[in-house]
């Protein structure tokens, strides 16, 4: 199979119009401007948006909710949006290429951030739900950066690890917003989440142009077998179920211990940074032990970190527990992704089914553990 850039083909000229970007080759052999750096920074900006959204949504929801039982609804809308985006993102990526698909996802995030900020200012709970839904759809599109990276050899870990940058920036942005905007901190925080998607859009539009894929026979493209796909998807789904349960429950537990908004945001940022740290360090471990075994170790760490939350009563203890659980999530997710891509290139529908399964598991986790009381 070859990816051919239609803009570089000219009648009467004979030269190689193939581009190595996106092909299953080693990262060290990628040419300059192969798109990996842009994907990494775009994913990092999308994680910054995720940190801001997760930190601010509980505050915004508590300000606007008509009834107590509606507190977790914006978070559930965020997860629903991510799940709904899985198949459209995959189909659009196949039809129009990464550039168009990622740009559309970032545009949804911009609109979602603006609408959610407006909802807080005007005290419109329904608009907050819609804005959270759009922000979630942007996250659903953004997660395909890790698959795009994985198709370029071992670059999936680099793209995944770039999320640390966005996660670490999150607390500083939250602190700056809360210090300068006072009672409108939730609105400005959600607006900043939309602005982070604007940065993602800037990187996305600079990705290589749409490719035309030439395949002599679809059967010649190596695909992972159904057992590998099912095992990797089940492992990642368990990680997402547990992790969203932790992320939905931990802020409520911290608030119950009298921990303030700023410290809650910092703890969640530490947690999210730990989620993406394995992208920088896990490659050799996976190469030595295999993705499935590494994934099981990740699930064990999530269990340790998640259960230890119940014995915490201060911000340091909560942060450490969330850090352990976050590192476990990143380990399990990357192990599953390495297993999924190890024996072949999954089709776009398989990738969409994989990601939708993860978001449905995440939704179940939030429903199971994200209740008040």
C-alpha positions in Angstrom: 0.0 0.0 0.0 1.2 3.6 -0.7 -0.2 6.9 0.4 0.0 9.4 -2.5 -0.3 13.1 -2.2 -2.6 14.1 -5.1 -1.2 17.7 -5.1 2.3 16.4 -5.9 1.3 14.4 -8.9 1.9 16.2 -12.2 1.2 14.9 -15.7 4.4 14.3 -17.8 6.6 14.1 -14.7 8.2 11.0 -13.3 9.2 11.0 -9.7 8.2 9.4 -6.4 5.1 11.1 -5.1 4.8 8.8 -2.1 5.0 10.3 1.4 6.2 8.3 4.4 3.9 10.1 6.8 1.4 7.7 8.3 3.2 4.5 7.0 4.1 1.8 9.5 7.8 2.7 9.8 10.1 3.5 12.7 10.0 7.0 14.2 13.7 7.5 13.6 13.2 7.2 9.9 10.5 9.8 9.7 11.4 12.8 7.6 11.3 16.4 9.0 7.8 17.7 9.0 6.3 14.2 8.9 3.4 15.4 11.0 4.3 13.6 14.2 5.3 16.8 16.1 2.2 18.6 15.0 0.0 15.7 16.1 1.8 15.6 19.5 1.3 19.3 20.2 -2.3 19.2 19.0 -3.0 16.3 21.3 -1.3 18.2 24.2 -3.5 21.2 23.6 -6.5 19.0 23.6 -5.5 17.5 26.9 -5.1 21.1 28.3 -8.8 21.6 27.2 -9.7 18.4 29.0 -8.0 19.4 32.2 -9.8 22.8 32.2 -13.1 21.2 31.4 -12.8 18.5 34.1 -11.7 21.1 36.7 -14.4 23.6 36.0 -17.5 21.5 35.1 -18.3 20.4 38.7 -18.2 24.1 39.8 -20.3 25.3 36.8 -22.8 22.4 37.4 -23.1 23.2 41.1 -23.8 26.9 40.2 -26.5 26.1 37.7 -28.2 22.8 38.5 -31.9 23.1 39.3 -31.8 19.9 41.4 -29.1 18.1 43.3 -29.4 14.9 41.2 -28.4 16.9 38.1 -24.8 17.6 39.4 -23.1 14.8 37.4 -25.1 15.5 34.2 -22.6 17.8 32.4 -19.8 15.2 33.0 -22.0 12.5 31.6 -22.8 14.7 28.6 -19.0 15.2 28.1 -18.6 11.4 28.0 -21.6 10.9 25.7 -20.2 13.4 23.3 -16.9 11.5 23.2 -18.6 8.2 22.6 -20.8 9.7 19.8 -17.8 11.1 18.0 -16.0 7.8 17.6 -17.5 6.5 14.4 -17.9 9.9 12.6 -14.3 10.7 13.4 -13.1 7.4 11.9 -15.3 7.7 8.8 -14.3 11.4 8.2 -10.6 10.5 8.6 -11.0 7.8 6.0 -12.9 10.0 3.6 -11.2 13.4 3.9 -7.9 12.6 5.8 -6.6 13.5 9.2 -6.3 17.3 8.5 -10.0 17.7 7.9 -11.2 15.4 10.6 -9.0 16.8 13.4 -9.9 20.3 12.4 -13.6 19.5 12.6 -13.1 18.0 16.1 -11.2 21.1 17.3 -13.9 23.3 15.9 -16.5 21.5 17.9 -14.4 22.1 21.0 -14.2 25.8 20.3 -17.9 26.0 19.9 -18.5 23.9 23.0 -16.2 26.1 25.2 -17.9 29.3 24.0 -21.4 27.9 24.6 -20.6 26.5 28.0 -19.1 29.8 29.1 -22.2 31.6 27.8 -24.4 29.1 29.7 -22.6 29.9 33.0 -22.9 33.7 32.5 -26.6 33.5 31.6 -27.3 30.6 34.0 -28.7 28.2 31.4 -28.2 24.6 32.5 -29.4 23.2 29.2 -26.8 25.2 27.3 -24.1 23.9 29.7 -25.1 20.3 28.8 -24.9 21.1 25.1 -21.5 22.8 25.5 -20.2 19.8 27.5 -21.5 17.5 24.8 -19.6 19.4 22.1 -16.4 19.5 24.2 -16.7 15.8 24.7 -17.0 15.3 20.9 -13.8 17.3 20.5 -12.1 14.8 22.9 -13.5 11.9 20.9 -11.9 13.3 17.7 -8.6 14.1 19.6 -8.1 10.6 20.8 -7.5 9.5 17.2 -4.2 11.3 17.4 -2.8 8.3 19.3 -3.9 5.9 16.7 -2.5 8.1 13.9 0.8 8.1 15.8 0.8 4.4 16.3 0.4 3.8 12.6 3.7 5.7 12.2 5.7 3.0 13.9 6.4 3.7 17.6 5.3 7.3 17.5 2.0 6.5 19.3 3.8 6.7 22.7 5.3 10.1 21.7 1.9 11.5 20.8 0.3 10.0 23.9 3.1 11.3 26.1 2.7 14.9 24.8 -0.5 15.0 26.8 1.7 15.6 29.9 2.5 19.1 28.6 -1.1 20.1 28.4 -1.9 18.4 31.8 0.9 20.3 33.6 -0.2 23.6 32.1 -3.7 23.1 33.4 -3.3 24.1 37.1 -1.5 27.3 36.1 -4.3 28.3 33.8 -7.0 27.4 36.4 -5.1 29.4 39.1 -4.7 32.4 36.9 -8.4 32.4 35.9 -9.6 31.9 39.4 -7.4 34.8 40.7 -8.4 37.3 38.1 -12.1 36.6 37.3 -13.6 35.8 40.8 -17.2 34.7 40.6 -16.9 34.3 36.8 -14.1 31.8 37.1 -16.2 28.9 35.8 -17.2 30.8 32.7 -13.7 31.9 31.9 -12.3 28.5 32.6 -14.7 26.9 30.1 -13.9 29.7 27.6 -10.2 28.8 28.1 -11.0 25.2 27.3 -12.5 26.4 24.0 -9.3 28.5 23.4 -7.2 25.4 23.9 -9.1 23.8 21.1 -8.3 26.8 19.0 -4.6 26.0 19.5 -5.4 22.4 18.5 -7.1 23.7 15.4 -4.0 25.7 14.5 -1.8 22.5 14.6 -4.4 20.4 12.9 -4.7 22.6 9.8 -0.9 22.3 9.3 -1.0 18.5 9.0 -0.1 17.0 5.6 -2.8 17.3 3.0 -5.3 14.6 2.2 -3.8 11.4 0.9 -5.2 9.0 -1.7 -4.7 5.4 -0.5 -3.9 3.0 -3.3 -4.4 -0.6 -2.3 -4.2 -3.4 -4.8 -6.3 -5.7 -2.6 -7.8 -5.0 0.8 -6.9 -8.5 1.8 -3.2 -7.7 1.4 -3.4 -5.2 4.3 -2.5 -7.1 7.5 -5.2 -6.8 10.2 -5.1 -7.9 13.9 -7.2 -11.0 14.5 -10.5 -10.8 16.4 -9.0 -12.4 19.5 -6.3 -9.7 19.7 -8.8 -6.9 19.0 -11.3 -8.2 21.7 -8.6 -8.7 24.3 -7.1 -5.2 23.8 -10.5 -3.6 23.7 -11.7 -5.4 26.9 -8.5 -4.4 28.8 -8.7 -0.8 27.8 -12.4 -0.7 28.5 -11.8 -1.9 32.1 -9.2 0.8 32.5 -11.6 3.5 31.3 -14.5 2.2 33.4 -12.3 2.4 36.6 -10.7 5.6 35.7 -13.8 7.6 35.0 -15.3 6.2 38.2 -12.3 7.6 40.0 -12.4 11.0 38.2 -16.1 11.4 38.8 -15.9 10.4 42.5 -12.6 12.0 43.6 -13.7 15.6 43.3 -16.9 14.9 45.4 -14.8 13.1 48.0 -12.3 16.0 48.2 -15.1 18.5 48.5 -16.6 16.5 51.3 -13.2 16.8 53.1 -13.3 20.6 52.8 -10.7 20.8 50.1 -11.1 24.0 47.9 -11.6 24.4 44.2 -7.9 25.3 43.5 -6.5 22.2 45.2 -9.1 20.0 43.6 -8.0 21.3 40.2 -4.4 20.8 41.1 -5.0 17.2 42.2 -6.9 16.5 38.9 -4.1 18.0 36.9 -1.5 15.8 38.7 -3.7 12.9 37.9 -4.1 13.7 34.2 -0.3 14.3 33.9 0.3 10.9 35.4 -2.1 9.4 32.9 0.1 10.5 30.0 3.6 10.1 31.5 3.8 6.4 30.5 3.9 7.5 26.8 7.4 8.7 27.3 8.8 5.7 29.3 6.8 2.6 28.5 8.1 1.7 25.0 10.9 -0.6 26.1 8.8 -2.3 28.7 6.1 -3.2 26.1 8.8 -4.4 23.7 10.2 -6.7 26.4 7.0 -8.0 28.1 4.3 -7.4 25.5 1.3 -5.1 25.6 -1.1 -7.4 27.3 1.2 -8.1 30.3 2.0 -4.4 30.7 -1.7 -3.7 30.5 -2.5 -6.0 33.4 0.1 -4.2 35.5 -1.7 -1.0 34.6 -5.1 -2.4 35.8 -3.5 -3.4 39.1 -2.2 0.1 39.6 -5.6 1.6 38.9 -7.1 -0.8 41.5 -4.5 0.3 44.1 -4.9 4.0 43.5 -8.7 3.9 43.3 -9.3 1.9 46.5 -6.7 4.0 48.4 -8.9 7.1 47.8 -11.3 5.9 50.5 -8.6 6.3 53.2 -7.6 9.9 52.3 -8.6 13.1 54.1 -6.1 15.7 52.7 -5.1 17.0 49.3 -1.6 15.4 49.4 -3.1 11.9 50.0 -5.7 12.4 47.3 -3.1 13.6 44.8 -0.9 10.6 45.4 -3.7 8.1 45.1 -4.9 9.9 41.9 -1.3 9.9 40.5 -1.0 6.1 41.0 -4.4 5.5 39.4 -3.6 7.8 36.5 -0.2 6.1 35.8 -2.0 2.8 35.8 -4.6 4.1 33.3 -1.9 5.3 31.0 0.0 2.0 31.3 -3.1 -0.1 30.7 -4.3 2.0 27.8 -0.9 2.1 26.0 -0.4 -1.7 26.6 -3.8 -2.3 25.0 -3.0 0.0 22.1 0.4 -1.6 21.5 -1.3 -5.0 21.4 -4.0 -3.7 19.0 -1.4 -2.3 16.5 1.3 -5.0 17.0 0.1 -7.6 14.5 -1.4 -5.4 11.8 -3.2 -2.2 11.0 -6.7 -2.1 12.3 -9.4 -0.9 9.9 -11.1 2.5 10.6 -14.2 0.8 11.7 -12.3 -1.4 14.1 -10.6 1.7 15.6 -14.0 3.4 15.9 -15.5 0.4 17.6 -12.5 0.2 20.0 -12.8 3.9 21.0 -16.6 3.8 21.3 -16.3 0.8 23.5 -13.9 2.7 25.7 -16.2 5.7 26.0 -19.3 3.6 26.8 -17.3 1.9 29.5 -16.2 5.3 30.8 -19.9 6.4 30.8 -20.8 3.3 32.9 -18.0 4.0 35.3 -19.2 7.6 35.8 -22.8 6.4 36.3 -21.6 3.8 38.8 -19.3 6.0 40.9 -20.1 9.6 40.2 -23.1 9.9 42.5 -23.5 12.5 45.3 -23.5 11.0 48.8 
